[in-house]
């Protein structure tokens, strides 16, 4: 440190160089750089099937990241301009369970189609008991009639 102080005092322009080098070392030591999760080479796809006579169906895909995953749902047959709460649940469409992750609301356009993407800050690791995506009838759970499923899709392990 004594040598650095002597260098800085003897060369006024060296202060910026020394400061830049020290900042670079701190950034490198802290793992600086992009924190974006790399995408999986091939998205995992799944089918969304109509539930309770809704006629709402479509597809979905999972893109795995580093400690996270992105889930996209594409649905048709929805009521025009409607909004629906959605989740990842434990279990499967045939054997439902509780909510594991909240997803973004599914908002249908005037044609009754919707595409919704949710970023989930967790590793995509489907347990033996399974996970499934559930899109509910209403925008929330404030009314009992909002809870039934209108579309469901079983998720598969990576």
N, C-alpha and C positions, 0 to 999 in steps of 0.2 A: 504494500500500500504506500510505503514511503517513496518508492520509485515512481508510482503513478502521480503522487503529489508533486514531486520534483519535475516530472515531465509536463504536467499541466501548468505549473508556474513558469517554466522556461519557454514554453510554446503556447501562447494564448489560443490558437486554433485547435490545439490538441484536446481541449475540454470537450468539444462536441464529438470528436472521434472516440474518446474514452467513454463518454456517456452513451453513445450509440452502441459501442461494444458491450457495455454492461447491460443495457436494455436487451440486446440480442441474446446474451447469456441467460438472463432471467426468463425470457420468452421460451427459449429452448429448454430450459430446466423445467418449466411448467407445462411442457407438452404443447406449446403454441402451435397455431395453425388451425385448420378447419376442424370444427367439431361435428360437421354433417355426417350422418350415418351413410355408409356406402349402400347402394341398393343391391338387393339380391339379383343375381343374373337372370333368374326366371321367376316371375310372380307366381304365387300359388293361387289357383283359381277355385271357385266354388259356385254352386248354383243356389239361387234364392227362389224358393217355391212359395206359391200362394197358400195362405192359411185361412181357415174359417170362411171359405167361399169368397175371398176378397178379389181374386183375379190378379193380384199383385205378384209379379215374378221378375226375375232378372238374373244377374250374375254379380260376382264380387271377386276381388283379388286382394292378396296380401303381398306387400313388398317388405322384406325384412331389412332392418338396418342394424347398426351396432348398438344393441341395448334398447331398441325400439322397433316398431313396425307401423306401416301405413296400411289402412284398410279402406278400400273403395267399394261402394255399393252402387250398382246401376239397375234401376227398377222401372217398369212400365205398368200401366193398368191402375195407377193411383187416381184418386179424386183430384181434379184440377185444383191447383193452387193450395194444396193441403200441406200440413206440416206434421211430422211423425217422430216421436222419440225412438231412439234405437240404442241397442246395447250389445255387448258380447256377454253371453250367459254361460254358466257352467252346465254341462250335460249335453243334450242334443235335441233336435227338433222333436223327436219322438219321446224323449224323456227329459223335459225341461227342468232347469235349475235356476239358481239365483244369479243376479247381476255380478259380472266380474269386472267389466270396463264400460264406462259410459262412452257413447259415440256421439258424433255431431248429429243434430236433427236432420231428418230426411225431408227436403222441401221439394214438392212436385211443382212443375211449371204448368202452364195452361194446357199442355198436351197430356198431362198425367204422368210424365216421365221425370225421373230424378236421378242425379248422380251426386253422391256425397262421399267425401274423403275425410277420414279421421286419422290423426297421428296419435298412436298409443305409446306412451313412454315406458315400455316394458319389453322384455325379450319375448318373442313369439315362441312359446313352448306349450303346446296343447297337452293337457294332462290325459292320462288313460281314460278318465271319466268323460272327456270331451269338452268342447266349446262349440257354441253356435251363435250366429248373428240373428237378432230378433228385431224386427221393425214393428212397432205397436200401432194401434189404430189412431191414437190421439197424440197431441203435441206434448203431453205430460201425463202424470198420474193423478191429477186433481179430481177426476171423475172416474167412477168404476168402469164406465163403458169405454174409456180410453186405453185400458190395459190389454185387451186381446191382441194377439199377433195377427198381422196382415201378411207378413212375409218372413220366411225363416231359411237360414242356410247353415248346414253343418260345416265346421271348419276342420281341416285335416292337418295332421302333424307335418312339419317341414321335412 
